Amino acid sequence: MTAEARREQILDVAHTIIAAAGFHAATPHRIADAAGVNRSLLYQQFGDLPGLFVALIDREAARAAAQFTAAIAADDDSGDDPLLHAFDGVVSAVDAHPETWRLFLFPPEGAPPELYERLAISQAVVCEYFVGQLLRINPDLEDPEYTARVLQASGRELLQLRLSDPESATRERLRALVRRLNSELLHRIR
């Protein structure tokens, strides 16, 4: 196995442990045992345990950012509202990579400060996207930042429901709700 493949394997193992039991459960001994490697390899690859955690957080933040960017940039020939189309794309990303999104939507117990730093950055990007969309719809909208923050909080709640209760929070149910909310919002801000 190449060094890069081994590094990814170790990050995958650490992510599995963290998702199941929190950061505090991801000890060097447990990660090394589960990955079938010597602890010294962990230190060689990541420097120390916090370095491994930061590498994992950075990898997952980059994955989520790429998935969000793809969701908002994808061509939409359906004629749907761009916010609904973006929501569909993000739900698809959440469904395809639930553990990546769970890390940020439900930060595990004992998460290092770097997780919250990356989360704040990603929230700012999402908020900026919403502000841009809202101002595109109505350049004279009063308080687009707070309106965007309400949209962001609503979207986060729906994605959390999708992850925590997918049987009830079906794609169709969430999409119908977002369509209704967007229709009402668009009616009020135009």
C-alpha positions in Angstrom: 0.0 0.0 0.0 1.3 3.5 -0.9 2.0 6.0 1.9 -1.0 8.1 0.6 -3.3 5.1 0.5 -2.2 4.2 4.0 -2.8 7.7 5.2 -6.3 7.6 3.7 -7.0 4.3 5.4 -5.9 5.7 8.8 -8.1 8.7 8.3 -11.0 6.4 7.3 -10.5 4.3 10.4 -10.3 7.4 12.7 -13.4 8.8 11.1 -15.3 5.5 11.7 -14.3 5.5 15.4 -15.1 9.2 15.9 -18.5 8.8 14.2 -19.4 5.9 16.5 -18.0 7.1 19.8 -16.6 10.7 19.5 -13.2 12.1 19.3 -12.3 11.1 22.9 -12.6 7.4 21.8 -10.1 7.8 18.9 -6.9 7.0 20.8 -3.7 6.3 18.9 -3.8 2.7 20.2 -7.4 2.1 19.0 -6.8 3.8 15.6 -3.6 1.8 15.0 -5.2 -1.5 16.0 -8.2 -0.9 13.8 -6.0 0.1 10.9 -3.7 -2.8 11.4 -0.6 -0.5 11.7 1.9 0.3 14.3 1.3 3.5 16.4 4.6 4.9 15.2 3.2 5.1 11.7 0.4 7.3 13.0 3.1 9.7 14.4 5.1 9.4 11.2 2.1 10.3 9.1 0.4 13.0 11.3 2.9 14.1 13.9 0.5 13.6 16.8 -3.1 12.8 17.5 -4.3 16.4 17.1 -2.5 16.4 13.7 -4.4 13.4 12.7 -7.7 15.0 13.8 -6.9 18.2 11.8 -6.0 16.1 8.7 -9.3 14.3 9.0 -11.3 17.5 9.5 -9.5 19.2 6.6 -10.2 16.2 4.3 -13.9 16.1 5.2 -14.3 19.9 5.0 -12.8 19.8 1.5 -15.1 17.0 0.5 -18.2 18.8 1.8 -17.1 22.0 0.2 -16.6 20.3 -3.2 -20.0 18.6 -2.9 -21.7 22.0 -2.0 -19.9 23.7 -4.8 -21.1 21.0 -7.3 -24.6 21.2 -5.9 -24.9 25.0 -6.5 -23.0 25.0 -9.8 -24.9 22.0 -11.4 -26.9 22.9 -14.5 -30.6 22.8 -13.9 -32.8 22.3 -16.9 -35.9 21.6 -14.8 -36.9 25.3 -14.4 -36.9 24.8 -10.6 -36.0 27.7 -8.3 -32.2 27.7 -7.8 -32.5 27.4 -4.1 -34.6 24.2 -4.5 -32.1 22.9 -7.0 -29.2 23.6 -4.6 -31.1 21.9 -1.8 -31.6 18.8 -4.0 -27.9 18.7 -4.8 -26.9 19.0 -1.1 -29.4 16.3 -0.1 -27.9 14.1 -2.8 -24.4 14.8 -1.3 -25.6 14.0 2.2 -27.2 10.8 1.0 -24.0 9.8 -0.8 -21.6 10.7 2.0 -23.5 10.8 5.2 -20.5 10.5 7.5 -18.8 13.5 6.0 -21.9 15.6 6.6 -22.6 14.1 10.0 -19.2 15.3 11.2 -20.3 18.9 10.6 -24.0 18.8 11.2 -23.7 16.8 14.4 -20.1 17.6 15.7 -19.0 14.6 17.8 -18.3 14.9 21.5 -14.8 16.2 22.2 -14.4 17.8 18.8 -11.2 19.9 18.5 -11.5 23.7 17.9 -10.4 23.2 14.3 -13.7 21.5 13.5 -15.6 24.5 14.7 -13.3 26.8 12.8 -13.9 24.9 9.5 -17.6 24.8 10.3 -17.7 28.6 10.8 -15.9 29.1 7.4 -18.3 26.8 5.6 -21.3 28.5 7.3 -20.0 31.8 6.0 -19.8 30.5 2.5 -23.3 29.1 2.6 -24.6 32.4 4.0 -22.8 34.3 1.2 -24.4 32.0 -1.4 -27.9 32.7 0.1 -27.3 36.4 0.2 -26.3 36.4 -3.4 -29.3 34.4 -4.4 -31.7 36.7 -2.4 -30.2 39.9 -3.9 -30.4 38.4 -7.4 -34.1 37.9 -6.8 -34.6 41.3 -5.1 -31.7 43.8 -5.1 -33.6 46.0 -2.7 -34.3 43.3 -0.1 -34.2 44.5 3.4 -31.7 42.7 5.6 -30.6 40.0 3.2 -27.9 38.8 5.7 -30.5 37.8 8.4 -32.8 36.4 5.8 -30.0 34.2 4.5 -29.1 33.1 8.0 -32.7 32.0 8.6 -32.6 30.0 5.3 -29.3 28.5 6.3 -30.6 27.5 9.8 -33.7 26.0 8.1 -31.6 24.1 5.6 -29.3 22.8 8.3 -32.3 21.5 10.4 -33.7 19.7 7.4 -30.3 18.1 6.6 -30.0 17.0 10.2 -33.5 15.5 10.0 -32.4 13.7 6.8 -29.4 12.2 8.6 -31.1 11.4 11.9 -34.5 10.1 10.6 -34.3 9.3 6.9 -37.4 7.1 7.1 -39.5 10.1 8.0 -37.5 12.9 6.4 -37.7 11.5 2.9 -36.2 13.3 0.0 -39.8 13.9 -1.4 -41.1 15.2 1.9 -38.2 17.6 2.4 -38.3 18.7 -1.2 -42.1 19.5 -1.0 -41.5 21.5 2.2 -38.6 23.5 0.6 -40.7 24.1 -2.5 -43.5 25.5 -0.3 -41.2 27.6 1.9 -39.4 29.0 -1.2 -42.7 29.8 -2.9 -43.8 31.8 0.2 -40.4 33.5 0.6 -40.2 34.4 -3.1 -43.7 35.8 -3.0 -42.8 38.0 0.0 -39.4 39.3 -1.1 -40.3 40.2 -4.7 
